[in-house]
């Protein structure tokens, strides 16, 4: 049986200065993606990717376009090698390269939409910080507690919300600066192994982002979302998406609703299991290797490992 590929696209926090530079230098297809993306949104993506410090790159208005174009550039070079996905899922922001890979959004639309999404979310995050004496909101990963316990802790703290269901060992909380500080303390006292403040600019996937969702809905009003051509999964429902109109609704709800990543992984695993693990390869095309690590924490990850793909060497080895 011909090999099938599942792509897992990373989200905010995966960014790093210099990412995909070696890929672009060795691949004309990857470099073209970066140049074309720059032209669509009128931002010098090469400069942003390779000549920007980590703090500047972590802003939502920078990290979202940077991570998206990095994932698309890697995907373009994979296509040159005959590697194209039969299933895609993206973590948070990663849903947008997944929407492109599934044929739901055009290249131009995904560039424009992600650009506006980043600008909108950054503006709302700055408003929240201003209302909290300049203390920036954000997200914290709670490691070593069951998701149910983390949800319980968050529910007892004003402006703290369980946002990302990453794995049985890791749940992410969104909130204001003070809410996260209180949640981290409570989680540690409850036995969490670690509480890590993440490199993101806001309290994503929580009700605190409702204004951003309202503004983003206006951006998407005239954007065409086609029905997916391959398996596509939603953070909002944790299930497969088969209609473009459902993907469009989810893109708005996405900003205020938790990421049901473990549910998505289980649905993808069931599809893989039906074919047999030897028929599939799971790849993480984009900066970092967070999703590969999360996949490895699942029961099915032991049977079929995910491989991060973010350097020219990674691509050459496939």
N, C-alpha and C positions, 0 to 999 in steps of 0.2 A: 504494500500500500504506500502511496506517495506520502511523504512527510507533511504534516500540518503544523502550522505555527500559531501560537497564542502570544500576543504582545501585551505586556503590562507597562503602562506609561506612568512615570512618576509625577508627583505634584510639587507644590511649593515647599521649599526647604532643601530640595535636592540640588539647587544651584551652587555653582562654584566658579570663581574667576578662571578664565582659560578653558572652560569646558568646550568640548568637541573641536578644539583648534586643530588637533592632529588629524581628525577625520576630514575636516574641510580642506586641509592642505594636501591630503592624499586622494581626495574624491571630488571631481568636478561636479558630480550630481549633488553632493552635500553642499558645496559652496554655492551652487546655483540656488538652492533652497534659501540659504541665508541671504543672498543678494535679492532674490525675488520678494522675500518677506520684508526686507528693508524698504523696497520700493512701494509695497502696498501700504505700509503704515508710516512711511517717511521717517524712519528711525534707523540709524546706522547700527545694525545688529552685530556686525563684526566688532565694532568698537565696544558695544555694550558687553558682548560675551568675553572679550579678551583684554580690555583695557579699563575695567571697572573694578573698584574695590568691593570686598565682600559685603560691607554695610549698605552701600548704594545698591548693589545687586539684590539685596534681600527685600527691598521695597516691592510691594505688590505690583506697582506700575512698571517695574523693571524685571522682576523675577518671572512674572507670568509669560511675557513675550519671550524672554530668554530661554526658559525651560521648554516652551512649546516649540520654538524654532530648532532647538538642539535635538529634540525628539524627532521632528520632521526631517531634519538633515540626516540623522542616522538611518531613519526609515528609507530615505531615498537611496542611500548607498546599499542597504540591504536588498532593495528592489533590484538594483543593478546586478546583484549576485543571485537573483531568482528567488529571494526569500520574501514572501508576502504572507500576511496573516490570514487565518481562517476565523480567528476570534480575537477580539480586543477588549480591554478594559483599562480605564485610567483612574488613578487615585486623585480625587479632587480636580485640580487644574488638568491633570492628565487625561480627563475625559475629553478634552478638546482635540488633542492629536488623535485620540481614539475615534472621535466623531468624523474626523477627516479620513482616517484609515478605513472606516466602515462605509465611506461614501455619503455620509449624512450631510456634511458641510464641505463646500468647495475650499480650495486653498486660500483664495482671496477672502472668503467670508470668515474662515477660522482665524486668519491673521487680524482682520478688523475687529472681530468679536472679542478675541482675547485681549487685544489692545484696550478696548473700551472697558472690559471687565476689570483689568488691572487698575486702570485710572479710577474707576468708580469705587472699587474696594479700598484703594489707598486713601481716597478722600474721606470715606466713612471712618476708616481706622484713625485718621488724624483728628476727626471730629470727636471720636470717643476719647482719644488721648487728651485733647484739650479740655474735655469735660471732667477729666480725672487728674487735674493738676499736672498735665504733661506726661503722666505715666502711660506708656504705650500698652494697649491690650495685646493679647497674643494667645498662644496655645502651649500646653504642657503635656508631655507624654508621661503617663503613670505606668511604671513597669513592675510587674510582680503581683498585681492584684487582679482578681476576676473582674470582668467588665461590669457585672451586676453591682459589685462593691463600689467601683468607681462612679457608676451612675448614682448610687445612693449618696456618696460624698458630695458630688456636684449638686444634686438636688437640694442639699441643705445649705448651700452657699449662694447668696444673691449674686447674680451676673456670672455664674459658673455653669457650664453645660458640657455634658459628655458629647463629644463631637465626632470622633473617629473610632470606629470599632476595628482596630488594626489586627488584633490577634487575641487568643485566649490569655496572653501574657501582657498585652499592651493596649491601653485605651488612652485616647488623647482628650483633654479637657480644653475648651475655649472659654475665654472670659476677659474681664478687665484685669489690669495689673494687680490690684488688691485682691480680687477674687481668686486669681491664679495662685498668688502667694498663700492665701488661706487654704486653698485646695491642696497644694503641694504639701503643706504642713500636716493637714488632716490625713492625707494619703500615706505619708511617711509614718505617722503615728499608728495608722491602721495596719502597717506591715509591708508597705510597698518597698520594693528593693531600691528603686530610684524614681525621682521625679525630675524630668528634664525640660527646661524651657526651650522651645523650638525656635529655629531661625525663620520665623514668619512674622508678617507685619500686622496681623490682626486676629480677632476672635472668630475665625471662619467656621462655617457650618453650625451657626448658632443664631438664635433670635436677635442677637445684637447686630446682625448684618441685614436686618429687614429693609432698611432704607436702600442699601446696595442692591438687594433683590428687586425692589420696586423700580429703581433706575435701570437696572440691567434688562428688565422685562421690556422696557421701552426700546432699548437697543435692538433686541431680538424681534421686535414686532414685524419688521419687513424682511427678515432673513429666512430663506428657504431651508428647511430641514427635510432632507429626503429620507425615505425608508432605508434602513441599513442593508447592505449587500452581504454582510457576513455577521457572525455572532457578535453582539454588542451588549454590554451589561451596564446597569445604572447604579451609581452610588446611593441614590435616593431610595430605590426600591429593593436593591440587592438582587434584582432579577434581570433576565434578558429583556432587551428592548427590541421590538419588531416594527414599530411605527415612528416615523419622523416627528409626528405631532407630539408623541409621548416624550421623545428625546428633548424637544423644545421646552415642554412644560417642566421637565426634570432639570433642565439647565438653569431655570429660575429658582426652583425649590432648593436646588443644590446649595445655594448660598446660606440658607438658614436651616437646613436639615443635616443630620449626621451622615457620615460616610459609612455605609454598611459593607465594608470591604470583605469581612469574613464570609458574609452571605454570598457575595459575588464569587469569591474564590471557590466556594462549595458548588455553586451552579456550574462554573467552568469545569471544575473537577469531574462533575457528573457527565458532562459532554465528552471529556477526554476518556473517562472510564468506559463509556459506551463504545468507543473506537478501539481502546487499548492504548496504554501509555506509550507503547513503542511507536505509535503512529503520530505522536505529537512531540513538539519541542516548545518549551516556554522560554520567552526572552523578555528582558527588560530594556527596551531601546530608549535610552535617555540618561541624563546625569545621575550618578549615584547607584546604589544597589539596595535601597531600603525595601523595595517590593520583593526582591529576590529573598531577602532575609525573612520577610513576613510569610512568603509562600513556604519557605523552609520550616516554619513553625507549625504548619498544618499537617494533618495526618497523611495527606496525599503528597505532600512535598518530599517525603522520604522516598517515594516511588519514582517521582518525576521532578527533578530539580529544575529551578529557574536559573537562567544565565544572564548576568548583567551585560549589556552591550553599550559601552559609551566611549570606547577608544578605537583607533584604527586597528590596533592589535586584536581587540575583541572581535571585530568584524572579520579580520583575516583568518581567524581561527575557526570560523563557522564553516 
